[in-house]
Amino acid sequence: MVDDEPDVVELLSYNFRSAGAEVRSAGDGPQAVAAATSWLPDAIVLDLDLPFLDGLSVCEMLRKMPAMRTTPILMLTGWSSSQTQQLAAEAGGTAFMTKPFSPHEVVKRVLSLADDEQRRAAA
């Protein structure tokens, strides 16, 4: 879970934990890259507007790492333009959702993405 808004991190972390997921969080771009490379999560929720290194750059960096090439990355952002969605896809984002959001829908989408990836990896 990568977002610089503590309320968003707290809300989504609570909902993911309630769904049985283990959650780690980062509040800026460099922390996100460090956490992802050391933990190798099953999926990532990534805000685009982050301090020090934006979410698009984080996504591009992660996609260059062999262990992170297929990890589902849900881009969750207040930027809702079609251009932003295209940039997110070009950076390697798997899915895109805008703020405001339903925490239950975010959890459902991320767990589905992670499950799909695990099935592909097992095949």
N, C-alpha and C positions, 0 to 999 in steps of 0.2 A: 504494500500500500504506500504510494508515494504522493504526498500532497503537502503543501506548506500551510494549509489551514488546519490547525489542531482539531477543530470541531468536526471536520470532514473525516479526518483520520480516526477520531474516537468513535463516531457514528458507524462508519463502515467496519472498523475493527470489531466492534461489538456484534454487528450483524454477521460478519464472517465467523467469529468465534461461536456464536449461537448456532450456526450451521455446521459446526464441527471442524472448521478450518483453523490452522495455525497461522497467525498473522505477525508479520514484522513490518515496521514502517520506517520511512525516511522522509525528511522534510525539505530536502533540496536535491538538486541533480547529482552532485558528487557523492552524497550519501546513498542515493539510489543505486548508482553504479557499483559502489563498494558493497552494499548489502546484497544486491542481486548476484554478484560474482562470488561472494563468500557463502551464500545460502543456497543458491540455485533453486528458486521457488518454482512451484508448479504453474503459477500464473502471476501476472503483475497488473495492478491498477495504477495507472500513471497519469498524473495531472500534466498539462502542457505548460502552464505558467508557473515555473519553479525558479527559486533564487539560484544564482551562480551558474546554472547550466539548465537550459529549458528542456522540457519533456521530449521534444522532437530530437534534440541532440542526444539525450539519454537513450532513447529508443534506437537511434542509429548506432550508437556505441555498443549497446547490448547485442544488436543483430550481427555485429562483426565478430562476436565471440562464439566459437563453435558450440559451447554448452548452452547458449542462449538463443540460437538461431530459430528454434521452433517453439520456444516458450510463449504461450499466449500473453499478449499485452493489450489490455483494454485501456484505451485513451479516454479519460474522464475529464471534461473541461467545460468551462463557461463559453468557450469560443465555438459558435455553432454554424459558421459559414461552410458552404460546400468546399471552398478553397482550403479551409483548415482541415476538413475531413480528408481531402485529397493529399495534403501534406502529411497528415498522420499516417495514411496508408503507404505513401512513398517512403516514409521513415521506417516502416516495418510494423506499424500497429496492426493488430489482428482485428480489433473491433473498436467502435467509437460510440460514446454516450455523452450527452451534454448535461450540464448542471443547469437548473436544479434536477435532481434525480430521485428515484425511489430506491432506498437502500436495498430493499428486497429484490428489485429488478437487477441491480448491479451484482449482488451476490449470485443470483440465479444465472445471470449471463456469464460471469467469471467461472463458476463451477462447471457450467456446461462447456465452456471453452477448454478448461483444464481436462475434463473428462474426455472430450473429443481428441485432444492431443495425446492423452495416455493410450487411447484405443489405437490411434495411428502408430504410435511408437511400438505397441505390442504386436502389431500386424506384420 
